[in-house]
Every structure is written in structure tokens, then in C-alpha cells.
């Protein structure tokens, strides 16, 4: 979101950010000349993976978060102070969908940007017990009773992928919203530092980077890679996550070709990798690791889930596979390992495909077009 704010500011627009924070009350700060309001979450605890909460405590948190008028005091105060022409809503956890009611009744035209499945699922992922949910479970139906109806309040809705927008509509959400678009996110090329030269090494090096979590398919990747009969192949895993989960993965990983790097900068990872693997099990709305890999000229072997297939041209910039068929991933790892000319062709194609994912100016202009449209329609 900060990349979008910077791009809009560079185009002459005034942006104000409203976010949550761990403390209490409402605080105003500044970053790069941009006003940032931080509101303390009015719930029973600050949501974090590091906090061990009982099932009852978690349920209580979600019940409050499902319909929380308490946070609206913060929202209304900032709206009165800033008087925005339009509001762009990104992440609702902590604020609740009650914010849609506040904005609608206040007469503010607003866009809901869909980054996850919060409006449908209390976990935001529709992934449970190692499987994707085909429909709402009982818990989520109860915690999201009025959300489908409330979802008609935004002036426009944007999905960060066609998948996430279509999925919400298939579930009956945003049915009466007049403006619907899919706008793929971008990355700031300067922040990626693409000047780093590629590292030369023997053999082939596969890489995984991102949150180390069961939903990301890391166990699938480790299992399949262990069957790859190439002594010159390596698998580098970068990222952070639940410490106990990562420690368990390390204990169970006996393959000396696998390296756990911890959290690293992109510029210290991609130039040292030949092929990036994105083996997500959940319906990931948009895999921005794919965009980053392309920016460094790295082909991607990606799961055919969520918005990932919208980014990869199968057979050109990488390959797609079905996570439910591990043999597909194994065959693709072998295929790309055995053919260095294929890797070179795909690397060149990936680099060429990166341009739209690095064009922050056009990306911001797409949002500006929607802002102007809903602003005009509200007058």
C-alpha cells in the first residue's frame, strides 16, 4: 500500500493514511511528508501470530471484530479532520466491515480493495485443516452474517487479481457495486535494487522466499525436492514465520542440499537463485514473489492457485503445476534442471514480462481514474 501512496503523491495527490497500532488512542505522525494516523485497536488483544490465545479468546476477538462500532470513533474523527474527497479501504481486520457503514452514511465515496478474503472468512484465507474451503464453514457463516449485504455499500471494488474479485462475486459479494476492476499490484524497482549482478555457480539453485507457513506449500516443496536425484541441485529457503514451525522443518530436513537462510533482502536472494518456486496451497490472491522474480529475470514454477496463474505464462516465463499432484512439480524441477538453454530462454522471457509489475505510474493512474469517477458520481 505504501508504494501506491508514494506513487499517488508523486503525481500531485494528497494522501492521508489511517492504520492500526498496538497502543491505545489516536496518534498522528508523519513519514516522507505524508500524514499517518494510527489508531489503537479496541479489542481484547493485539492480533499477532506470536500470541498464544485460547479458542474462546480468539472467538471473542473475532466476534468483536466482525461488527465493531468502537473503532468507528477513530475513523469518524480522522474523516472530520481530513475531509477526504475519496477513501480507499485496504485492510479491514481491527476496523471491521462496520467501516463500510460509517463511510456510506458519512457520504464519502470509497473503494474497497480486496487483498484477501476477510469479508468471507474470519481467517482471511478460506484455508483450514490443510485444505481450501469450497464454501464458508459454520464459524465463518456466523461471523460474517451481514457482510454479504453490507458489501454493496462501497462506491467501487478493486481486486488485486481477477481471481480474488471473481471469487467474492461468486460468493454473492459486491453484487450491486457499480464499478468493479482488477488491478494487479506493482513493486518499486528502486527499492528492489535491480543493479545486483547474478551470481555464477555450478549446478542449479532453486529458491523459495516469503512467509514460511503451511499454507505456502513449503512442506510440499521440501518433499518433492528430496526426490530430485541431482547432486548439483540446491534449494535455498528465505523468509520468516512461526519459530516452532520453522524449527520443526529444520529438524525434519536431512537433505544437505537444502539451506534455510532466514529473512533476507530481495537483492541478496534473487541474484543468487536460478529458478524461483511458489508452491502455495491456499488460493493466494496475488503472488508478488512472482513479480519480484521476473524483475530479476528469474523464471517461476508456480502453483495453479488463486491469482498466480494470471502472472505466469506457462511454458514461457515459467511453469504452473497442481499442488494436489506432486509428481507434476517433480517433473518440472527435473525438466528445468536438465536444460540450461530452457532456463536461459525463460529468464529472458521473465525479464521481459516484468515491466507491467514495475510500472507504478500506470498502476497509480488506474486507481486515480476510479477515484475521479466515484468522486464525480457522488456530487
C-alpha positions as CSV (number, residue, x, y, z in Angstrom):
1,X,0.0,0.0,0.0
2,X,2.9,2.4,0.8
3,X,4.1,2.0,-2.8
4,X,0.7,3.2,-4.1
5,X,0.7,6.1,-1.7
6,X,4.1,7.2,-2.8
7,X,3.1,6.9,-6.5
8,X,-0.1,9.0,-5.9
9,X,1.9,11.6,-4.0
10,X,4.4,11.9,-6.8
11,X,1.5,12.6,-9.2
12,X,0.4,15.5,-7.1
13,X,-2.3,14.0,-5.0
14,X,-2.5,14.5,-1.2
15,X,-2.7,11.2,0.7
16,X,-3.5,10.6,4.4
17,X,-3.1,7.1,5.9
18,X,-5.2,5.6,8.7
19,X,-3.8,2.4,10.2
20,X,-4.0,0.5,13.5
21,X,-1.3,0.2,16.1
22,X,-0.5,-1.7,19.3
23,X,-1.1,1.1,21.7
24,X,-4.2,3.0,22.6
25,X,-5.9,6.1,21.4
26,X,-5.3,8.0,18.2
27,X,-1.9,9.3,17.2
28,X,-0.7,11.4,14.3
29,X,2.7,11.0,12.8
30,X,4.4,11.8,9.5
31,X,6.6,9.9,7.1
32,X,8.1,11.4,4.0
33,X,5.8,14.3,4.4
34,X,2.7,12.1,4.4
35,X,0.3,12.3,7.4
36,X,-0.3,8.9,9.2
37,X,-3.0,8.4,11.8
38,X,-2.5,5.4,14.0
39,X,-5.5,4.1,16.0
40,X,-5.2,1.6,18.8
41,X,-7.4,-1.5,18.3
42,X,-10.3,-1.5,20.6
43,X,-10.5,-5.3,21.1
44,X,-9.3,-7.7,23.8
45,X,-5.8,-8.1,22.5
46,X,-3.4,-7.0,19.7
47,X,-3.7,-9.7,17.0
48,X,-0.3,-11.4,16.3
49,X,0.9,-14.9,15.5
50,X,3.2,-14.8,18.5
51,X,0.3,-14.5,21.0
52,X,-0.9,-17.8,22.3
53,X,-4.6,-17.4,22.9
54,X,-7.3,-19.9,23.8
55,X,-10.0,-20.8,21.3
56,X,-12.5,-18.9,23.4
57,X,-10.3,-15.8,23.5
58,X,-9.8,-16.0,19.7
59,X,-13.5,-16.4,19.1
60,X,-14.3,-13.4,21.3
61,X,-11.8,-11.3,19.4
62,X,-13.4,-12.3,16.0
63,X,-16.9,-11.6,17.4
64,X,-15.9,-8.1,18.3
65,X,-14.0,-7.6,15.1
66,X,-16.9,-8.8,12.9
67,X,-19.0,-5.8,13.9
68,X,-17.1,-3.2,15.8
69,X,-18.7,0.2,16.3
70,X,-15.9,1.0,18.9
71,X,-13.3,1.7,16.2
72,X,-15.6,4.0,14.3
73,X,-14.9,6.8,16.7
74,X,-11.3,6.9,15.4
75,X,-12.5,6.7,11.8
76,X,-15.0,9.5,12.2
77,X,-12.6,11.8,14.0
78,X,-10.0,11.4,11.2
79,X,-12.7,11.9,8.5
80,X,-13.8,15.1,10.1
81,X,-10.2,16.4,10.4
82,X,-9.1,15.4,6.9
83,X,-12.3,15.7,4.8
84,X,-11.1,13.3,2.1
85,X,-12.5,13.5,-1.4
86,X,-12.4,9.7,-1.7
87,X,-11.4,6.9,0.7
88,X,-9.5,3.8,-0.3
89,X,-10.1,0.9,2.1
90,X,-7.5,-1.9,2.0
91,X,-7.3,-3.9,5.2
92,X,-10.3,-4.3,7.5
93,X,-9.1,-6.5,10.3
94,X,-9.3,-4.4,13.5
95,X,-11.7,-2.0,11.9
96,X,-14.5,-4.4,10.9
97,X,-16.9,-4.1,8.0
98,X,-18.8,-1.6,10.1
99,X,-16.4,0.9,8.5
100,X,-18.4,0.5,5.3
101,X,-21.5,1.7,7.1
102,X,-19.6,4.7,8.6
103,X,-18.3,5.8,5.2
104,X,-21.6,5.3,3.4
105,X,-23.6,7.2,6.0
106,X,-21.0,9.9,6.0
107,X,-21.4,10.4,2.3
108,X,-17.8,9.6,1.5
109,X,-17.2,7.8,-1.9
110,X,-15.0,4.9,-1.2
111,X,-13.2,1.9,-2.9
112,X,-12.8,-1.4,-1.2
113,X,-9.5,-3.1,-2.4
114,X,-9.5,-6.8,-2.0
115,X,-6.2,-8.2,-0.8
116,X,-7.6,-11.3,1.0
117,X,-10.9,-13.0,1.8
118,X,-11.6,-11.1,5.1
119,X,-15.2,-10.3,4.1
120,X,-15.9,-14.0,3.6
121,X,-13.6,-15.7,6.1
122,X,-12.6,-14.8,9.6
123,X,-9.1,-16.3,9.0
124,X,-9.0,-14.2,5.7
125,X,-7.7,-17.2,3.8
126,X,-10.5,-19.8,3.4
127,X,-7.9,-22.4,4.2
128,X,-8.5,-24.9,7.1
129,X,-7.1,-28.2,8.0
130,X,-4.7,-28.3,5.1
131,X,-7.4,-27.7,2.5
132,X,-9.0,-24.8,0.8
133,X,-12.6,-24.2,1.7
134,X,-15.1,-24.6,-1.2
135,X,-17.6,-22.5,0.8
136,X,-17.9,-20.8,4.2
137,X,-17.6,-23.1,7.2
138,X,-20.2,-22.7,10.0
139,X,-17.9,-20.4,12.1
140,X,-17.4,-18.0,9.2
141,X,-21.1,-18.0,8.3
142,X,-21.9,-16.9,11.8
143,X,-19.1,-14.3,12.0
144,X,-19.9,-13.0,8.6
145,X,-23.7,-13.0,8.7
146,X,-24.4,-9.4,7.5
147,X,-21.2,-8.9,5.4
148,X,-22.6,-10.1,2.1
149,X,-25.4,-7.5,2.3
150,X,-23.0,-4.8,3.6
151,X,-20.6,-5.4,0.7
152,X,-23.0,-3.4,-1.6
153,X,-22.1,-0.2,0.2
154,X,-18.7,0.7,-1.5
155,X,-18.8,3.0,-4.5
156,X,-16.3,0.7,-6.2
157,X,-14.4,-2.6,-5.6
158,X,-11.0,-3.5,-6.8
159,X,-9.4,-6.9,-6.7
160,X,-5.6,-7.2,-6.7
161,X,-6.2,-10.1,-9.1
162,X,-9.1,-11.2,-11.3
163,X,-9.3,-14.3,-9.2
164,X,-10.0,-12.5,-5.9
165,X,-12.6,-10.2,-7.5
166,X,-14.4,-13.1,-9.2
167,X,-14.3,-15.3,-6.1
168,X,-16.0,-12.6,-4.0
169,X,-18.7,-12.1,-6.7
170,X,-19.2,-15.9,-6.9
171,X,-19.9,-15.9,-3.2
172,X,-22.5,-13.2,-3.7
173,X,-20.4,-10.2,-2.5
174,X,-20.4,-6.7,-4.1
175,X,-23.3,-7.6,-6.3
176,X,-24.7,-4.1,-6.6
177,X,-21.4,-2.2,-6.5
178,X,-21.4,-0.3,-9.9
179,X,-17.7,-0.2,-10.5
180,X,-15.6,-3.4,-10.4
181,X,-12.0,-3.7,-11.6
182,X,-9.0,-6.0,-11.2
183,X,-5.7,-4.0,-10.8
184,X,-2.6,-6.0,-10.3
185,X,-0.1,-4.7,-7.7
186,X,3.3,-3.5,-8.6
187,X,6.8,-3.3,-7.0
188,X,9.0,-0.3,-6.8
189,X,12.1,-1.1,-8.9
190,X,14.3,1.3,-6.9
191,X,13.6,-0.5,-3.7
192,X,14.3,-3.9,-5.3
193,X,17.8,-2.7,-6.3
194,X,17.9,-4.5,-9.6
195,X,21.5,-3.4,-10.2
196,X,22.8,-6.5,-8.4
197,X,24.6,-8.8,-10.9
198,X,23.6,-12.5,-11.0
199,X,25.9,-14.9,-9.1
200,X,27.6,-17.6,-11.1
201,X,27.7,-21.1,-9.6
202,X,27.8,-24.7,-10.5
203,X,24.6,-26.8,-10.9
204,X,21.1,-25.3,-10.4
205,X,19.8,-23.5,-7.4
206,X,16.0,-23.3,-6.7
207,X,14.7,-20.7,-4.3
208,X,11.7,-20.1,-2.1
209,X,11.2,-16.7,-0.5
210,X,8.3,-15.4,1.6
211,X,6.3,-16.3,4.7
212,X,7.2,-19.8,5.9
213,X,3.8,-21.2,6.7
214,X,1.9,-24.4,6.0
215,X,-0.4,-22.5,3.5
216,X,2.6,-21.6,1.4
217,X,3.3,-25.3,0.4
218,X,6.9,-25.3,1.9
219,X,6.5,-28.9,3.1
220,X,5.4,-30.0,-0.4
221,X,8.4,-28.3,-1.9
222,X,10.8,-29.9,0.6
223,X,9.3,-33.4,0.0
224,X,9.4,-33.1,-3.8
225,X,12.9,-31.7,-3.9
226,X,14.2,-34.5,-1.7
227,X,13.3,-36.9,-4.5
228,X,15.2,-34.9,-7.2
229,X,18.2,-37.1,-7.9
230,X,20.7,-34.4,-8.7
231,X,23.7,-33.9,-6.5
232,X,24.3,-30.5,-8.1
233,X,20.9,-29.1,-7.2
234,X,20.2,-26.9,-4.2
235,X,17.2,-25.4,-2.5
236,X,17.5,-22.1,-0.7
237,X,14.7,-21.1,1.6
238,X,14.4,-17.5,2.7
239,X,11.8,-15.9,4.9
240,X,10.4,-15.9,8.4
241,X,7.4,-17.3,10.2
242,X,6.4,-19.2,13.4
243,X,9.7,-20.1,15.1
244,X,8.5,-23.5,16.3
245,X,7.2,-24.4,12.8
246,X,10.5,-23.5,11.2
247,X,12.5,-25.3,13.8
248,X,10.4,-28.4,13.1
249,X,11.0,-28.1,9.4
250,X,14.8,-27.9,10.0
251,X,14.7,-31.0,12.3
252,X,12.9,-33.0,9.6
253,X,15.0,-31.8,6.7
254,X,18.0,-34.1,6.4
255,X,18.9,-33.2,2.8
256,X,22.3,-31.4,2.9
257,X,21.3,-29.6,-0.4
258,X,18.7,-27.5,1.5
259,X,19.7,-24.2,3.1
260,X,17.5,-22.1,5.5
261,X,18.6,-18.5,5.1
262,X,16.2,-16.7,7.4
263,X,14.8,-13.3,6.4
264,X,16.9,-11.7,3.7
265,X,16.6,-8.7,1.4
266,X,15.4,-9.4,-2.2
267,X,18.7,-8.1,-3.6
268,X,20.6,-10.7,-1.6
269,X,18.4,-13.5,-2.7
270,X,17.2,-13.4,-6.3
271,X,20.6,-12.8,-8.0
272,X,21.9,-16.0,-6.3
273,X,19.0,-18.2,-7.4
274,X,18.3,-19.7,-10.9
275,X,14.6,-20.6,-10.5
276,X,12.0,-19.5,-8.0
277,X,9.3,-21.9,-6.8
278,X,6.0,-20.6,-5.5
279,X,4.2,-23.7,-4.2
280,X,1.2,-22.1,-2.5
281,X,-1.5,-24.5,-1.3
282,X,-4.1,-21.8,-0.5
283,X,-5.8,-19.6,-3.0
284,X,-3.3,-16.8,-2.9
285,X,-4.9,-13.6,-4.2
286,X,-1.7,-12.5,-5.9
287,X,1.9,-13.9,-5.6
288,X,4.1,-10.8,-5.7
289,X,7.1,-13.1,-5.3
290,X,6.4,-13.9,-9.0
291,X,6.7,-10.2,-9.9
292,X,9.9,-9.8,-8.0
293,X,11.4,-12.9,-9.6
294,X,10.6,-11.6,-13.0
295,X,12.2,-8.3,-12.2
296,X,15.4,-10.1,-11.6
297,X,15.0,-12.3,-14.7
298,X,14.2,-15.4,-12.8
299,X,11.6,-17.9,-14.2
300,X,9.0,-19.2,-11.7
301,X,7.5,-22.6,-11.1
302,X,4.2,-21.7,-9.5
303,X,1.1,-23.3,-8.1
304,X,-2.0,-23.1,-10.2
305,X,-3.9,-21.5,-7.3
306,X,-5.5,-18.1,-6.8
307,X,-4.1,-15.3,-8.8
308,X,-0.7,-16.9,-9.5
309,X,-1.8,-18.3,-13.0
310,X,-2.6,-14.8,-14.0
311,X,1.1,-13.8,-13.7
312,X,2.9,-16.8,-15.2
313,X,2.7,-17.7,-18.9
314,X,3.0,-21.5,-18.7
315,X,6.0,-22.7,-20.7
316,X,7.4,-19.2,-21.4
317,X,8.1,-17.3,-18.1
318,X,7.8,-20.4,-16.0
319,X,5.6,-23.4,-15.3
320,X,2.3,-24.0,-13.5
321,X,1.5,-27.1,-11.6
322,X,-1.3,-28.6,-9.5
323,X,-0.3,-28.9,-5.8
324,X,-2.6,-31.9,-5.5
325,X,-0.4,-33.7,-8.0
326,X,3.2,-33.6,-6.5
327,X,4.5,-35.6,-9.4
328,X,3.9,-32.5,-11.7
329,X,6.3,-30.4,-9.6
330,X,8.9,-33.2,-9.5
331,X,8.8,-33.5,-13.3
332,X,9.1,-29.7,-13.7
333,X,12.1,-29.5,-11.3
334,X,13.8,-32.2,-13.3
335,X,12.9,-30.7,-16.7
336,X,14.3,-27.2,-15.9
337,X,17.4,-28.7,-14.1
338,X,18.3,-30.8,-17.2
339,X,18.0,-28.0,-19.8
340,X,20.2,-24.9,-19.3
341,X,19.1,-23.4,-22.6
342,X,15.4,-23.6,-21.4
343,X,16.4,-21.7,-18.3
344,X,18.1,-19.0,-20.3
345,X,15.1,-18.6,-22.6
346,X,12.7,-18.5,-19.7
347,X,14.9,-16.0,-17.8
348,X,14.8,-13.6,-20.8
349,X,11.1,-14.0,-21.1
350,X,10.6,-13.4,-17.4
351,X,12.7,-10.2,-17.5
352,X,10.5,-9.0,-20.4
353,X,7.3,-9.8,-18.5
354,X,8.4,-7.8,-15.5
355,X,7.6,-4.3,-17.0
356,X,3.9,-4.1,-16.0
357,X,4.7,-5.2,-12.5
358,X,7.3,-2.3,-12.1
359,X,5.2,0.4,-13.7
360,X,4.0,2.2,-10.6
361,X,2.9,5.3,-12.6
362,X,0.4,3.4,-14.7
363,X,-0.7,1.5,-11.7
364,X,-1.5,4.6,-9.7
365,X,-3.2,6.2,-12.7
366,X,-5.7,3.2,-12.8
367,X,-6.6,3.9,-9.2
368,X,-6.8,7.7,-9.9
369,X,-9.3,7.0,-12.7
370,X,-11.5,5.2,-10.3
371,X,-11.2,7.8,-7.6
372,X,-12.2,10.6,-10.1
373,X,-15.1,8.5,-11.4
374,X,-16.6,7.9,-7.9
375,X,-15.9,11.4,-6.8
376,X,-17.8,12.8,-9.8
377,X,-20.7,10.4,-9.3
378,X,-21.1,11.5,-5.6
379,X,-21.6,15.2,-6.4
